[in-house]
Amino acid sequence: MNTYDVNDIDGCDEVIYRNMKNSLREGYDFMVGHFLALDHVGHSISSINNSKMEDQISKISKFIEEII
């Protein structure tokens, strides 16, 4: 999977979610994650007021809630 494909807004973050979950199990005290899909939407759609942007923000929020 090419996570740098700007048109991939559905699958690119799955790798990030999986890797962050696995890393958290190892007991890191601090972690930074870069969710590429949000960037991809921003670069491929001229308006941030878009349902795709809202979907990506919702996915990230759910992920953060899950790991907390």
KOLTOR-431366 format. One line per field, with one value per residue: z, y, x of N, C-alpha, C in turn. Coordinates in steps of 0.05 Angstrom, whole numbers. Layout:
<pts>
n.w = c(Z;...)
n.v = c(Y;...)
n.u = c(X;...)
ca.w = c(Z;...)
ca.v = c(Y;...)
ca.u = c(X;...)
c.w = c(Z;...)
c.v = c(Y;...)
c.u = c(X;...)
</pts>
This chain:
<pts>
n.w = c(0;-18;21;10;-30;-52;-66;-37;11;43;60;77;130;160;168;202;247;263;273;314;355;365;382;428;462;476;514;510;533;508;446;378;326;256;218;156;120;132;117;62;45;54;16;-32;-37;-44;-3;68;91;83;71;69;98;148;158;163;208;246;247;267;317;341;343;379;425;434;446;492)
n.v = c(-24;43;94;146;163;212;208;167;162;129;82;92;107;62;30;63;67;13;5;42;23;-27;-9;19;-22;-40;-5;50;116;163;184;202;211;213;227;210;211;254;297;283;292;347;364;347;365;427;454;456;449;399;336;292;309;316;263;240;267;249;194;196;219;178;138;160;164;109;91;119)
n.u = c(17;11;20;26;-5;-45;-97;-116;-158;-184;-158;-106;-94;-103;-58;-29;-63;-63;-7;2;-32;-7;43;29;15;64;81;97;111;101;76;73;29;16;-36;-49;-93;-125;-92;-89;-142;-145;-107;-129;-180;-211;-238;-245;-293;-324;-355;-321;-277;-300;-313;-261;-241;-277;-264;-211;-221;-253;-214;-177;-209;-216;-163;-152)
ca.w = c(0;-20;39;1;-52;-42;-72;-18;37;58;72;85;159;173;176;224;269;272;285;339;375;372;398;455;478;485;537;506;550;491;418;359;302;235;203;129;106;137;98;35;40;52;-9;-56;-38;-38;20;91;98;64;86;72;120;172;162;173;235;262;250;286;344;351;349;404;447;438;459;519)
ca.v = c(0;68;112;174;168;233;200;146;174;109;61;98;109;36;22;80;58;-13;7;57;5;-46;5;26;-47;-43;11;76;138;185;176;221;198;231;214;219;215;282;313;277;306;375;370;339;380;455;464;439;444;377;312;274;320;310;234;234;278;231;170;202;223;152;124;172;155;81;86;131)
ca.u = c(0;26;6;30;-23;-63;-124;-124;-167;-199;-142;-78;-90;-106;-31;-22;-79;-52;20;0;-43;14;64;18;16;92;85;109;100;95;75;62;19;9;-57;-45;-118;-133;-75;-97;-167;-138;-93;-144;-206;-204;-252;-245;-321;-331;-363;-298;-261;-314;-310;-234;-239;-292;-248;-189;-233;-260;-189;-166;-226;-210;-138;-152)
c.w = c(0;-3;30;-23;-42;-47;-53;8;53;72;83;115;174;183;201;249;281;285;312;361;384;389;426;473;489;507;533;524;532;462;402;334;281;217;175;114;109;119;69;27;36;26;-34;-59;-29;-13;44;101;79;81;89;94;146;179;174;202;254;267;270;314;357;359;376;428;454;453;487;537)
c.v = c(25;89;141;181;187;226;178;159;154;89;68;99;83;26;38;72;32;-11;22;39;-15;-33;12;1;-51;-24;38;97;161;176;198;206;219;217;226;226;243;301;308;292;336;382;365;354;408;466;445;434;423;353;293;283;313;280;227;244;259;205;174;205;196;136;134;164;126;76;98;112)
c.u = c(18;11;10;13;-45;-92;-134;-132;-182;-181;-115;-74;-93;-79;-23;-37;-68;-25;19;-11;-22;35;54;19;44;99;99;96;90;95;63;53;11;-11;-58;-71;-128;-117;-84;-123;-161;-124;-109;-171;-201;-218;-250;-273;-332;-337;-339;-280;-274;-312;-282;-231;-254;-277;-225;-199;-240;-235;-177;-182;-220;-184;-136;-166)
</pts>
